[in-house]
Amino acid sequence: APSTGTTTEPKEEEVSYEFLRHELTTDFEGNPAIWIYSRVTNVSSETILANCIAYPALFQNGVELEIATPNVADMEKVEYKNSTKDIQPGTTIENAQIYKLSDDSTITIEINNLLDWFDDVESFNLEI
């Protein structure tokens, strides 16, 4: 008798990180800074910290930018608070991180996907 096995199409991989926008600002000390807004999806099978799914590393002049401390008003941003929350599998959340700017040169953003170490690092430039 012929086999009646079924074939399943490969499931399209869900994107775990999506860059949304940036916003120039000043940090807690009044120094130039930049907010990076993103959308992350937990594509793993376990609950995980939103910031641990994927995160952007920013570079200016070939040197990685430091994480900044937001000013008091910006600490209330929902997206900033979201970055420290756990999210369950299949959940998508918007978050934001703030970085100290070294000057007004082009920023290179590298997206490190922490759920898939073998995934290629995405990289793009941002003019500010």
Secondary structure, DSSP 8 states (H G I E B T S, - for coil): ---------------SEEEEEEEEEEBTTS-EEEEEEEEEE--SSS-EEGGGTEEEEEEETTEE--B--B-TGGGG-HHHHHTTSEE-TT-EEEEEEEEE-SSSS-EEEEEEETT-TTS--EEEEE--
